[in-house]
Amino acid sequence: MTKADLVEVIQDNTDLTKADALDALEGLLEIIKTTLEAGEDLKITHFGKFEVRQKNARVGRNPITGEAITIEERQIVTFRPAALLKKCLNGCAD
């Protein structure tokens, strides 16, 4: 599903115009982005939790040359689905 598909679904399920649906989606994505950039976790009940994690620097290998390289420390985002979402992915009967 693409961003355009999401806009269309939002428009179909609400009274919003396509432009308003796009604005709503863009606003939500901006909130998620700024929250994660600030290093905060984001929990959406019955959906899941986006967590910002720190990965330490480590030694890696260039797959082409075999040369050892240092992979810098960095932050990553992980997603942990909520129990209800896991249940529905495996055939919930709602």
C-alpha angles and dihedrals in degrees: 000000000000132000089259089053090052091051090051093050091048090049092048093050098044139040091252125123118238090258092050091047089052091049091050092050092045090050092051092048091049091052091050092047096049092045092053093042088056088057094249124136118238120216122190111189115242090006110063149263130278109208129192110220132185118231116201124230114268142174114261136173131244102237093212102047101020088230117150113245134181115243108210122235112262146165121254134187120232128187125215113190119225119249091251092053091049090050092050092047087057096049113289116185102223 
